[in-house]
Structure formats: C-alpha cells, structure tokens
C-alpha cells in the first residue's frame, strides 16, 4: 500500500506538471482514487456471503451498502441497487456468472461499486442479450451506472458477447487483478475517465481497447495509465498499414494540383484504437503492447511521460488532434502508417523507434485524418502553417516510407539524438517542412538512398556534413558517430538500406574531429572542414535537392 501511495503521489506531480492546465487542475490526488479503490483486504466475518450454487431464480438484488462475498456458479444476474450515498463491494471468490439477459453484474445505483478479486481465484462473467434502459442499450459483462473500481490479485475473465466487457457511466479505476476481456465493441469503457494503476489487462476487442468517451467537458473524458501490464488487440490486429499516398500514385511526388488517394478499411469507419480518450490521454508508467487496426494511442492531447510501448498498428502509432508531448518512456512503433502525429509535436526525452509506411513524425494534426490535407498534395506553392515539431532531447530513430520528420509548419531541433531514414524515390525525404527547419543542437543523422534529401538543403542553424558512402549499406547497419575524445555522440540503425549520410548538430561543427562508423567500417575519420558542408541543389538522383527541386511535378 505504501508503494502504491508513493506511485500515486508521483503520478499527481507528473500530471500537474505535464497535463494541460484545465486537466491538471481537476486531476488532484483526492479525485484520482480513494482508499477503498485500491484496498483489496477483506474479512469474511464482516461480510455477507452469497453462495451462487444455492440460488434459484434469474436475479439477486443487493439493496444496501457493504461487503458481499460471492462464490459458486450460476446462470443469472447480480443487480446492485443501493442508496446513492452507500458503497457496495463485491468480493469475487471463485465465481462463474452467465446472465441470460443483460450484464452478469449490473449496478443500477450506489455511490460506487467496488469489485475485489480474491487472491488465488478465477472468476468469469458473461453477459446475455442486450437490454434497454431509457435511451441507452446496455451490453456489457460488468456494468455500472456510477463509479466502478476493480482491485485485488485474483483473475477475472469477462466475455462481452453483446458490446463491452467493462463499462462505467462515470469514473472507472483498475487498481489490480489479472483481467482478460473479450468484447464485440469497446473492451474497457468509462464515460468520465479511466485510470489504470496496476494489474494485468489482456484485451481483445472489435472496438477500442480502453476508452473514455465524454467530450462535452474538458475536465472529463480523460485516460491515465500509471502502471500495470496492458496487452490490447483490436479488430484483426494491425494487418497491413495504409501506404504512403505517394506510393499509391505510382511513385509521383506530392506536387502541385495532385490528388491524394487513400485506401479504405474497417478502421476508417469503426474506431478500433488501442487506448483512446475524448479529451486527454496521459501515460506515466506501465507496459503496453498494442496490436491495433486503428491508432495505438489517440486523444485530443497526448502526454507520454513514462512507460514501455510495443506498437503495431494499421494507422497512427500515437495520434493527438492538438498537442503531442513525449518526455520519457521506451517506445517501439514497429509498424504503422504514421508514427507520432499531432498538431504540434514535442519530443523532450525517451527512447523512441518508429518504422512507418508514410511519415515517421508528423506535425499536422487536426481531427483523425493521418495528416490529410483536404485531398490535395502538399506541393509547390503551399503556404506554411503554425504547426511545430520540436525535438529537444531523447533518442529518436525513424525509418519512413514517406517523410521522416514532417511539419506543415516548422521544425526545431535543439537536443537529443535524431536518426532519420526516408524513401526518396517518391518525392518524399528525411526532412520536410513548409516554414523553417532549424538545427540548433543535439545530433541529427540522416541516411537515405540515391543521394537525394527532401528539404535538407533548406535546414539552417548548423552546417550539414555530407559523407559519401562507397556502396550501399545493408538494412539494420549500425551508424555510430564519435567525438575527438572517443565518446559516442549518437547512433542510428536504419531499418532499410542506404547509400547517403548527412550529419548536423552541435557536436559536428566545423573544426571538430569526429569518427563515423557504418557497422565495422570507418567511413570518416578526421576534422570537419567547411568544404564538407557545401550541398549542391541538383535534381533527382544527384546531390541534395532544394525544396523547389524536390517538390512539384
């Protein structure tokens, strides 16, 4: 308990520092949890025991607050309808409940429903045919009209045969348990909020994995992941991600007047995201494995300040309609359409790897459209926007089929190590921006093919060091850059083969002595001279193109 309280205090501090102000003001410690939400201790002597094996009839009504220990197997429904100021706790002590109609556990009224999973037990809940409640259709194995908390160390299997696995029409907290959810729609669904503190969650859903839905208030509709192990598969999994719009046009660049075409899939009409919030999504801990037909993470504002991620998706790895902020965490997006996307993207830390069929990091945002620009290519003559991609820390490795780093506005690199590979034969490139591109610090490593670099010659703030390579380097070749003192300045392992290398940043200024390795081969050793920073403006297949030459027809 002390350890959990310490973690929650740290969570509160992190949220206060990192969340949008309106959200940080609401997510204070007293609102994140109460003692009963996380306390799984119970006493049989002070609880009411219900032996389901001995029951007849179709339903059991619990009409008063208190602790209730449920045991046995039963084809029926547990209904909780207590005074709205009283808490009800159900201790599942080895139960199998299959409801003929509606949720297996159906909380209609109480101050809060708490479900404790008794240690060493396996518990199964299965819902029956969906039922109507006013304008709502209720379909969930475990359903609560009010706040719902789940804790304990036992196992819980939820079969959402109609719609959802777990649903709360208010706040939902998961503080423990070994939980497996199968759902025909969203698996874990809260209206006002979802908070995951601990436990193990294995989710298979035809809708979203974890979602908070309320969007009419900025202080509601949020999701916080603070701990636990979470494994989510949505739809049929990631499948094959959408392809770059350029590759679908037979290799033509995004030039003036060209139409952008995208393939359609189930993910275009049904939300099948991993973790989704109507307003704000914050991750400060935990381990997430996401195999999703749609986005891995999705919200209006997304903050990643910790945690470990393994993401495969048919759309975006991480998407924010507005602000995307990454300050810490280990993030591996091994398959996606676009890797990390937001109206503004800020990367201040973390160990990040992205392999994308289109753009790797994209400051475009807007509503979920994977950077769509109204159907027209971003080509010659397009004006810049206020979007901003900022990289100030961390280790970022991007392999992209479209642009590696892309901004409808500007790009600013002030720190960290950024490695970028991008396909250039379709008019895409390592760096693409419509405003300004500035490298003020850190280390930028660009690997490409055919000697072409979209927008590279337009970068300012740091000289670009061109190192010609002899022959094509194989995919997954480790690039390492060392300083004069032998210290590693940075490294990058492109997921595709390359024959062109360009460096920029504070560690590779003119006059500095560096050593560069591709695998075991030393491709450069010596002092950087001004002649190494002169980039030509040749066209495709020759030198490093300026924006005018790289874009257009």
Backbone torsions as a table, in degrees:
resi	resn	phi	psi	omega
1	UNK	NA	-41.8	179.2
2	UNK	-61.3	-41.2	179.0
3	UNK	-62.2	-42.1	-179.9
4	UNK	-65.3	-42.0	179.0
5	UNK	-63.4	-38.6	177.2
6	UNK	-63.3	-41.7	179.0
7	UNK	-63.1	-39.6	-179.4
8	UNK	-69.1	-36.1	175.7
9	UNK	-62.8	-43.1	177.5
10	UNK	-63.0	-38.7	177.8
11	UNK	-61.2	-44.3	-179.3
12	UNK	-62.2	-43.0	178.3
13	UNK	-62.0	-44.7	-179.7
14	UNK	-61.3	-43.4	-179.4
15	UNK	-65.1	-38.1	-179.0
16	UNK	-64.7	-34.5	-177.6
17	UNK	-83.2	-33.2	-165.4
18	UNK	-109.6	-24.0	-175.3
19	UNK	-80.6	157.1	172.1
20	UNK	-53.8	144.1	-173.3
21	UNK	-50.1	-44.0	-177.4
22	UNK	-61.5	-35.7	-179.3
23	UNK	-77.5	-42.6	-178.4
24	UNK	-59.8	-34.9	-180.0
25	UNK	-66.2	-30.7	-177.6
26	UNK	-86.4	-33.8	-174.1
27	UNK	-87.0	58.3	173.9
28	UNK	-84.0	170.4	-170.2
29	UNK	-59.7	-39.4	-176.6
30	UNK	-67.6	-23.7	-179.1
31	UNK	-92.4	-19.2	179.2
32	UNK	-71.7	-37.6	-178.5
33	UNK	-164.3	164.0	169.1
34	UNK	-127.2	165.5	-174.9
35	UNK	-54.6	-42.2	-178.3
36	UNK	-64.3	-24.8	179.9
37	UNK	-66.9	-30.7	-173.6
38	UNK	-112.4	-11.6	-176.0
39	UNK	-87.0	111.0	-176.7
40	UNK	-98.1	5.9	179.6
41	UNK	-75.4	144.0	178.9
42	UNK	-152.9	161.3	-178.6
43	UNK	-129.1	125.5	178.0
44	UNK	-62.6	-30.4	-177.2
45	UNK	-66.2	-31.4	-176.9
46	UNK	-102.8	6.2	-178.6
47	UNK	-112.6	161.7	173.9
48	UNK	-94.4	125.1	-178.1
49	UNK	-95.5	133.0	178.5
50	UNK	-121.2	112.6	177.6
51	UNK	-89.9	105.7	-176.1
52	UNK	-66.3	-26.7	179.7
53	UNK	-61.3	-25.4	-175.4
54	UNK	-95.7	3.4	-174.2
55	UNK	-87.5	149.9	167.2
56	UNK	-120.8	175.0	179.6
57	UNK	84.0	177.6	-172.7
58	UNK	-100.1	-15.2	-175.2
59	UNK	-152.2	151.4	172.4
60	UNK	-119.6	129.1	-178.9
61	UNK	-103.1	125.4	173.0
62	UNK	-106.3	113.4	-169.7
63	UNK	-113.4	5.7	179.6
64	UNK	-139.0	152.8	178.4
65	UNK	-67.0	165.8	179.2
66	UNK	131.3	-175.2	179.6
67	UNK	-99.2	134.9	179.1
68	UNK	-130.4	124.0	178.9
69	UNK	-97.1	120.4	-179.1
70	UNK	-106.7	131.6	177.0
71	UNK	-134.4	159.1	172.1
72	UNK	92.9	-175.8	-177.6
73	UNK	-118.8	148.4	-173.6
74	UNK	-165.1	140.0	169.6
75	UNK	-97.2	93.6	-176.4
76	UNK	-175.0	-163.7	-174.3
77	UNK	-137.9	135.9	172.5
78	UNK	-95.8	119.5	179.1
79	UNK	-109.7	128.4	176.1
80	UNK	-109.5	117.7	177.7
81	UNK	-142.3	80.4	-176.1
82	UNK	-107.2	167.8	174.9
83	UNK	-55.0	144.0	-171.8
84	UNK	-68.1	-7.3	176.5
85	UNK	-103.9	9.8	-177.7
86	UNK	-117.2	138.2	178.5
87	UNK	-90.6	141.9	175.6
88	UNK	-119.1	129.7	174.8
89	UNK	-117.8	127.6	175.2
90	UNK	-106.5	118.6	176.4
91	UNK	-95.4	109.3	-179.6
92	UNK	-84.5	110.3	-171.8
93	UNK	-115.8	53.7	-179.0
94	UNK	88.9	67.4	-176.9
95	UNK	-121.4	152.4	169.1
96	UNK	-130.5	112.2	-177.0
97	UNK	-122.4	120.6	176.2
98	UNK	-120.5	112.7	-177.2
99	UNK	-85.5	135.1	175.8
100	UNK	-71.4	-23.8	-179.6
101	UNK	-152.8	128.1	177.8
102	UNK	79.7	-172.5	-177.0
103	UNK	-64.1	150.0	173.4
104	UNK	-66.3	-42.1	171.7
105	UNK	-120.2	122.4	-172.0
106	UNK	-127.4	103.1	177.0
107	UNK	-91.6	113.2	179.7
108	UNK	-91.9	-34.7	180.0
109	UNK	-159.3	137.0	172.7
110	UNK	178.1	169.5	172.3
111	UNK	-67.2	-40.0	-178.6
112	UNK	-164.6	144.2	170.5
113	UNK	-107.3	126.2	176.8
114	UNK	-115.7	128.5	177.7
115	UNK	-112.2	117.3	178.2
116	UNK	-106.6	127.8	-179.9
117	UNK	-95.4	109.2	-175.1
118	UNK	-62.8	141.9	-177.2
119	UNK	-58.2	135.3	175.6
120	UNK	78.1	8.0	-177.8
121	UNK	-109.0	157.8	172.7
122	UNK	-118.6	128.7	-175.0
123	UNK	-128.2	137.9	-176.4
124	UNK	-128.8	131.1	176.9
125	UNK	-124.5	130.1	179.2
126	UNK	-133.0	130.0	-179.5
127	UNK	-89.4	164.5	175.7
128	UNK	-108.2	-159.8	-178.2
129	UNK	-54.2	139.5	-178.6
130	UNK	-61.0	149.3	-178.8
131	UNK	-121.2	157.6	178.3
132	UNK	-96.0	142.7	175.5
133	UNK	-140.6	90.5	-174.0
134	UNK	67.4	-124.1	179.3
135	UNK	-86.4	-6.3	-176.5
136	UNK	-95.6	149.5	168.7
137	UNK	-111.8	119.7	-174.2
138	UNK	-98.7	119.3	176.0
139	UNK	-143.2	98.7	179.7
140	UNK	-162.6	146.9	177.9
141	UNK	-69.4	-39.6	177.5
142	UNK	-126.7	115.9	-171.7
143	UNK	-131.0	138.6	177.9
144	UNK	-138.5	130.0	173.3
145	UNK	-72.3	-23.4	-176.2
146	UNK	-116.6	-164.3	-179.5
147	UNK	-60.6	144.2	-179.5
148	UNK	-134.9	130.3	176.9
149	UNK	-127.8	142.2	177.2
150	UNK	-125.6	128.0	177.8
151	UNK	-142.3	-175.8	179.9
152	UNK	103.0	-179.0	-176.3
153	UNK	-118.8	-0.4	179.6
154	UNK	-76.1	-179.8	-179.6
155	UNK	-101.5	145.7	178.3
156	UNK	-135.9	123.0	176.6
157	UNK	-110.3	123.3	-178.4
158	UNK	-119.0	123.5	178.3
159	UNK	-108.5	100.4	177.9
160	UNK	-89.2	85.9	-173.2
161	UNK	-76.6	-18.9	-177.0
162	UNK	-102.0	-56.3	-178.9
163	UNK	-139.8	-80.8	-169.1
164	UNK	-105.8	163.4	173.0
165	UNK	-87.7	-60.0	177.1
166	UNK	-121.6	132.7	177.9
167	UNK	-142.3	132.4	171.1
168	UNK	-124.0	135.4	176.1
169	UNK	-84.7	7.2	178.1
170	UNK	-134.1	-118.8	-178.8
171	UNK	-101.6	138.5	-179.3
172	UNK	-121.5	126.4	179.0
173	UNK	-123.4	130.1	172.1
174	UNK	-115.7	112.9	-174.1
175	UNK	-114.4	4.0	179.6
176	UNK	170.3	179.9	178.6
177	UNK	103.2	157.9	174.3
178	UNK	-106.4	97.2	-165.0
179	UNK	-113.5	128.2	175.9
180	UNK	-119.8	126.1	-176.1
181	UNK	-125.8	129.9	170.3
182	UNK	-120.8	126.7	-173.6
183	UNK	-140.4	145.1	176.2
184	UNK	-79.4	-17.5	175.4
185	UNK	-130.5	-130.5	178.8
186	UNK	-70.8	140.5	-176.5
187	UNK	-83.0	-54.1	-178.2
188	UNK	-122.2	112.7	-168.1
189	UNK	-132.7	119.8	171.8
190	UNK	-118.0	150.2	179.0
191	UNK	-85.5	-59.2	-177.1
192	UNK	-75.7	-39.7	-177.4
193	UNK	-168.6	160.6	169.3
194	UNK	-133.1	126.3	178.4
195	UNK	-123.6	119.6	176.9
196	UNK	-109.1	114.9	-177.9
197	UNK	-98.8	-37.6	-174.1
198	UNK	-165.5	179.8	178.2
199	UNK	101.2	-179.6	178.4
200	UNK	-121.3	127.4	-178.7
201	UNK	-123.0	121.4	173.1
202	UNK	-116.9	116.8	-169.1
203	UNK	-124.1	132.3	169.9
204	UNK	-128.4	117.6	-174.1
205	UNK	-140.0	152.5	172.6
206	UNK	-92.7	-4.0	173.1
207	UNK	-118.4	-140.9	177.2
208	UNK	-77.9	152.7	178.6
209	UNK	-75.0	-63.0	176.2
210	UNK	-125.4	129.5	-175.3
211	UNK	-149.3	140.4	167.2
212	UNK	-114.2	130.6	-163.5
213	UNK	-106.1	-17.4	-170.9
214	UNK	-74.2	124.3	-174.5
215	UNK	-122.2	3.3	-177.9
216	UNK	-90.2	-2.6	176.4
217	UNK	-137.5	133.1	-177.5
218	UNK	-66.5	-26.2	-178.2
219	UNK	-88.7	2.9	176.8
220	UNK	-122.4	178.9	178.9
221	UNK	71.5	25.5	-177.5
222	UNK	-105.3	156.6	174.5
223	UNK	-126.3	134.4	173.8
224	UNK	-125.9	126.1	172.9
225	UNK	-109.5	113.5	-177.1
226	UNK	-109.9	-15.7	-178.0
227	UNK	-176.2	-173.1	178.9
228	UNK	91.8	172.9	176.8
229	UNK	-115.3	121.7	-172.1
230	UNK	-125.5	124.5	178.8
231	UNK	-125.6	116.6	-173.4
232	UNK	-125.8	130.6	168.8
233	UNK	-122.4	125.1	177.4
234	UNK	-116.3	145.9	-177.5
235	UNK	60.0	-133.2	175.7
236	UNK	-99.9	22.0	-177.3
237	UNK	86.8	-170.1	-172.8
238	UNK	-65.7	-32.4	-178.5
239	UNK	57.8	-138.5	178.0
240	UNK	-106.6	121.3	-179.1
241	UNK	-66.6	155.7	174.4
242	UNK	-56.3	149.8	-179.2
243	UNK	-92.1	159.6	174.9
244	UNK	-54.4	137.7	178.9
245	UNK	-56.8	-32.4	-179.1
246	UNK	-68.8	-41.9	-179.4
247	UNK	-67.1	-28.4	178.4
248	UNK	-72.5	-17.4	178.3
249	UNK	-95.8	19.7	176.2
250	UNK	75.5	26.1	172.2
251	UNK	97.0	4.7	179.7
252	UNK	-82.4	148.0	-179.2
253	UNK	-74.7	170.6	178.8
254	UNK	-82.2	77.7	-173.9
255	UNK	-95.7	-180.0	-177.8
256	UNK	-60.1	129.4	172.9
257	UNK	79.0	5.9	-177.6
258	UNK	-90.0	139.6	179.7
259	UNK	-81.9	144.1	177.4
260	UNK	-101.3	125.6	-178.2
261	UNK	-115.0	138.2	178.1
262	UNK	-130.7	143.8	176.2
263	UNK	-75.1	156.7	178.5
264	UNK	-107.1	154.6	178.5
265	UNK	-153.4	178.4	178.5
266	UNK	-60.1	-32.0	-178.5
267	UNK	-66.2	-18.8	179.0
268	UNK	-76.1	-20.7	-176.2
269	UNK	-116.2	-27.8	179.9
270	UNK	-115.6	128.0	179.2
271	UNK	-72.1	116.0	-179.7
272	UNK	-129.9	54.2	-177.5
273	UNK	-88.6	160.0	-179.8
274	UNK	-73.5	-67.1	176.9
275	UNK	-125.5	124.9	-172.4
276	UNK	-135.6	138.7	176.3
277	UNK	-131.0	140.7	178.8
278	UNK	-69.1	-24.6	179.8
279	UNK	-123.6	-78.8	-171.7
280	UNK	-124.0	135.2	176.7
281	UNK	-120.2	123.8	-179.0
282	UNK	-127.9	129.3	175.5
283	UNK	-121.0	122.2	179.2
284	UNK	-121.6	-2.0	179.6
285	UNK	-173.9	-177.9	179.0
286	UNK	93.6	172.4	178.3
287	UNK	-122.7	121.6	-175.3
288	UNK	-120.2	124.6	172.3
289	UNK	-114.6	114.2	-172.0
290	UNK	-121.3	123.0	177.6
291	UNK	-126.0	92.5	-162.8
292	UNK	-126.6	140.7	174.0
293	UNK	-67.8	-27.3	-177.1
294	UNK	-117.0	-161.0	-177.1
295	UNK	-57.9	149.5	174.1
296	UNK	-73.4	-59.0	172.9
297	UNK	-115.4	142.6	-177.9
298	UNK	-154.0	129.7	174.5
299	UNK	-166.5	176.5	172.0
300	UNK	-66.7	-49.2	175.4
301	UNK	-125.1	132.3	-179.1
302	UNK	-123.6	130.2	173.1
303	UNK	-125.1	126.1	174.3
304	UNK	-114.4	111.5	-177.1
305	UNK	-123.2	24.9	179.6
306	UNK	158.8	179.8	179.0
307	UNK	97.2	166.7	177.2
308	UNK	-121.5	131.8	-173.7
309	UNK	-126.8	134.7	167.8
310	UNK	-127.0	113.6	-167.7
311	UNK	-126.7	128.3	167.0
312	UNK	-124.2	128.4	-177.0
313	UNK	-150.1	152.0	175.5
314	UNK	-84.1	-7.8	178.4
315	UNK	-130.5	-130.6	-176.6
316	UNK	-79.6	143.7	173.2
317	UNK	-66.7	-53.1	177.3
318	UNK	-137.5	125.7	-175.7
319	UNK	-129.4	131.9	171.7
320	UNK	-125.5	131.6	175.1
321	UNK	-65.4	-31.3	-179.0
322	UNK	-118.8	-92.7	-171.6
323	UNK	-100.8	126.6	172.8
324	UNK	-113.8	119.5	-178.0
325	UNK	-127.9	126.8	175.1
326	UNK	-122.5	119.3	179.9
327	UNK	-116.1	-17.0	-178.4
328	UNK	-165.4	174.1	177.9
329	UNK	113.4	161.2	174.9
330	UNK	-110.8	113.9	-170.5
331	UNK	-122.7	119.7	177.0
332	UNK	-121.9	103.5	176.6
333	UNK	-103.6	93.2	-171.2
334	UNK	-84.3	-16.5	178.3
335	UNK	-154.3	130.5	179.0
336	UNK	-170.2	171.5	169.9
337	UNK	-82.6	-62.2	169.2
338	UNK	-121.2	143.7	-170.4
339	UNK	-76.7	-70.3	-178.0
340	UNK	-127.0	121.9	-172.5
341	UNK	-135.0	141.5	172.9
342	UNK	-166.0	167.3	173.8
343	UNK	-59.9	-45.6	169.4
344	UNK	-125.8	135.6	179.8
345	UNK	-120.0	126.1	178.2
346	UNK	-122.8	120.3	176.6
347	UNK	-116.3	109.1	-176.5
348	UNK	-111.8	-2.1	-179.3
349	UNK	178.9	-177.9	179.0
350	UNK	102.4	161.8	175.7
351	UNK	-111.3	106.3	-165.8
352	UNK	-123.7	131.5	174.8
353	UNK	-129.6	129.9	-178.2
354	UNK	-131.5	129.7	169.0
355	UNK	-122.0	114.9	-172.4
356	UNK	-125.9	145.7	175.4
357	UNK	-77.5	-23.4	174.7
358	UNK	-120.5	-126.2	-175.6
359	UNK	-75.1	141.9	179.2
360	UNK	-76.6	-60.3	176.5
361	UNK	-121.7	126.9	-169.8
362	UNK	-133.3	113.3	173.2
363	UNK	-93.1	85.9	-180.0
364	UNK	-135.1	-58.4	170.8
365	UNK	69.0	-141.7	-168.6
366	UNK	78.5	-172.3	177.5
367	UNK	-65.5	164.8	-171.4
368	UNK	-56.3	98.4	-179.4
369	UNK	-144.3	8.7	179.3
370	UNK	52.5	41.5	175.9
371	UNK	78.3	21.7	178.3
372	UNK	-62.5	144.7	-178.3
373	UNK	-121.7	43.1	176.1
374	UNK	77.0	14.2	175.4
375	UNK	93.2	-2.2	-179.1
376	UNK	-113.5	142.5	-178.2
377	UNK	-66.8	148.6	176.6
378	UNK	-85.0	84.8	-173.0
379	UNK	-120.0	-150.4	-174.6
380	UNK	-57.5	133.3	175.1
381	UNK	87.4	1.2	-178.0
382	UNK	-77.6	137.3	-179.2
383	UNK	-84.0	154.7	-179.5
384	UNK	-78.8	154.7	176.5
385	UNK	-109.8	-172.4	178.3
386	UNK	-90.7	4.3	179.3
387	UNK	-61.6	146.1	-178.0
388	UNK	-140.5	129.7	170.6
389	UNK	-107.5	117.9	-179.1
390	UNK	-119.6	129.2	174.7
391	UNK	-122.0	114.3	-177.0
392	UNK	-121.0	-3.4	-179.7
393	UNK	-174.2	178.3	178.2
394	UNK	88.9	179.7	176.1
395	UNK	-120.9	115.4	-173.4
396	UNK	-121.1	125.2	177.0
397	UNK	-124.3	121.7	-174.7
398	UNK	-125.9	127.2	168.9
399	UNK	-120.9	120.6	-170.7
400	UNK	-131.2	145.4	172.4
401	UNK	-84.0	-19.6	174.2
402	UNK	-109.0	-131.9	176.5
403	UNK	-79.9	142.7	177.0
404	UNK	-71.9	-61.5	172.9
405	UNK	-112.9	123.8	-173.0
406	UNK	-133.4	132.6	175.3
407	UNK	-140.5	132.5	172.0
408	UNK	-68.8	-18.1	175.4
409	UNK	-112.3	-108.2	-173.2
410	UNK	-122.4	165.4	176.3
411	UNK	-127.4	132.3	177.7
412	UNK	-131.5	121.5	178.1
413	UNK	-116.1	117.9	-177.6
414	UNK	-119.9	-10.4	-177.7
415	UNK	-168.9	-178.2	179.6
416	UNK	78.0	-178.2	176.0
417	UNK	-119.3	121.0	-177.9
418	UNK	-120.4	116.9	175.3
419	UNK	-109.2	131.8	-174.7
420	UNK	-134.6	129.6	167.1
421	UNK	-123.1	138.9	176.3
422	UNK	-147.0	143.5	172.9
423	UNK	-65.0	136.6	-177.9
424	UNK	-117.7	-6.4	-176.4
425	UNK	-72.4	-13.9	-179.5
426	UNK	-102.7	11.3	-178.0
427	UNK	90.3	-0.1	174.9
428	UNK	-88.8	179.1	179.8
429	UNK	-170.0	-178.4	-176.5
430	UNK	-65.6	-42.1	-176.3
431	UNK	-127.3	131.8	178.3
432	UNK	-143.3	123.1	179.6
433	UNK	-149.3	152.2	179.8
434	UNK	-102.1	-14.7	178.3
435	UNK	-103.7	-108.4	178.2
436	UNK	-119.7	151.7	174.3
437	UNK	-124.6	116.0	-173.1
438	UNK	-127.2	130.6	173.0
439	UNK	-113.8	106.1	-177.5
440	UNK	-102.4	-17.3	-177.0
441	UNK	-167.8	-174.4	-178.1
442	UNK	70.7	-159.4	178.2
443	UNK	-135.1	127.1	175.5
444	UNK	-110.8	122.8	177.8
445	UNK	-116.4	119.5	-179.8
446	UNK	-114.8	126.1	174.0
447	UNK	-119.0	138.4	-179.1
448	UNK	-153.6	-173.1	179.6
449	UNK	-125.1	155.0	175.4
450	UNK	65.4	13.2	176.0
451	UNK	67.5	21.4	-178.3
452	UNK	-112.9	139.8	-176.9
453	UNK	-139.7	106.7	178.8
454	UNK	-61.8	125.3	174.2
455	UNK	65.7	-1.2	-175.6
456	UNK	-60.6	-41.1	-177.5
457	UNK	-66.4	-15.4	-179.7
458	UNK	-89.2	-7.3	178.5
459	UNK	-65.8	142.4	178.8
460	UNK	-127.2	174.6	175.2
461	UNK	96.6	-30.4	179.4
462	UNK	-148.2	135.7	177.4
463	UNK	-59.8	147.4	177.3
464	UNK	-97.5	123.8	-177.0
465	UNK	-97.2	115.3	-178.4
466	UNK	-96.1	125.1	178.9
467	UNK	-122.3	104.2	178.0
468	UNK	-68.9	140.1	-179.9
469	UNK	-108.1	146.8	177.3
470	UNK	-92.7	108.9	-179.0
471	UNK	82.1	170.4	-178.7
472	UNK	-88.8	129.9	176.6
473	UNK	-83.9	139.0	-176.5
474	UNK	-71.0	156.1	174.1
475	UNK	-56.3	147.5	179.5
476	UNK	68.0	21.4	172.4
477	UNK	-78.4	129.5	-178.1
478	UNK	-78.8	123.5	173.4
479	UNK	-98.9	127.8	179.3
480	UNK	-130.3	137.1	179.6
481	UNK	-121.2	122.7	-178.7
482	UNK	-114.5	146.8	175.1
483	UNK	-85.0	-178.7	-177.5
484	UNK	-62.4	-29.9	-178.8
485	UNK	-86.1	5.4	179.5
486	UNK	84.9	-1.2	-179.9
487	UNK	-76.0	141.0	178.8
488	UNK	-72.7	119.8	176.8
489	UNK	-81.3	-32.4	179.6
490	UNK	172.1	164.6	-179.6
491	UNK	-144.6	163.0	-178.1
492	UNK	-157.0	136.1	177.0
493	UNK	-121.6	93.9	178.8
494	UNK	-64.1	144.6	179.3
495	UNK	-85.0	0.1	178.4
496	UNK	-130.8	162.5	178.0
497	UNK	-69.1	158.6	-176.3
498	UNK	-154.4	157.2	178.0
499	UNK	-135.7	5.9	-177.2
500	UNK	-132.9	138.2	-178.2
501	UNK	-136.3	130.4	176.8
502	UNK	-133.6	137.8	179.9
503	UNK	-121.9	149.9	173.9
504	UNK	-153.3	158.9	177.1
505	UNK	132.0	174.7	-174.5
506	UNK	-65.9	-26.7	-177.5
507	UNK	-82.9	-8.8	-176.7
508	UNK	-122.7	42.5	177.9
509	UNK	-76.0	159.9	177.7
510	UNK	-58.8	131.7	-178.1
511	UNK	101.1	-21.9	177.7
512	UNK	-72.2	149.6	174.8
513	UNK	-103.3	127.4	-178.5
514	UNK	-135.4	164.0	170.0
515	UNK	-129.6	135.5	-178.0
516	UNK	-124.1	129.1	179.1
517	UNK	-118.8	139.6	166.0
518	UNK	-114.5	104.7	-170.1
519	UNK	64.8	-128.6	178.3
520	UNK	-90.0	-4.7	-175.2
521	UNK	-88.2	126.0	174.9
522	UNK	-83.4	108.3	-175.9
523	UNK	-94.0	-13.7	173.6
524	UNK	-158.1	139.5	175.8
525	UNK	-150.6	118.7	179.2
526	UNK	149.1	-168.2	-178.8
527	UNK	-86.8	146.1	178.1
528	UNK	-83.4	128.0	179.7
529	UNK	-113.3	163.9	-178.5
530	UNK	-65.1	-26.1	-179.8
531	UNK	-67.9	-21.8	179.8
532	UNK	-77.4	-10.1	-174.3
533	UNK	-103.6	5.4	-178.8
534	UNK	-88.7	114.4	-179.0
535	UNK	-108.2	130.0	178.4
536	UNK	-76.7	170.2	179.4
537	UNK	-116.9	41.3	-179.8
538	UNK	-68.9	169.8	-177.3
539	UNK	-86.5	-160.7	-178.8
540	UNK	-57.0	137.0	176.0
541	UNK	78.8	3.8	179.7
542	UNK	-149.5	120.1	176.4
543	UNK	69.5	-156.3	-176.4
544	UNK	-118.5	114.0	-171.5
545	UNK	-75.1	143.4	169.1
546	UNK	-75.2	171.9	-177.8
547	UNK	-59.1	-41.0	-177.4
548	UNK	-62.6	-40.7	-178.6
549	UNK	-75.2	-30.2	-176.3
550	UNK	-78.9	-27.4	-176.9
551	UNK	-103.4	174.6	171.9
552	UNK	103.1	-140.7	-162.6
553	UNK	-73.4	NA	NA
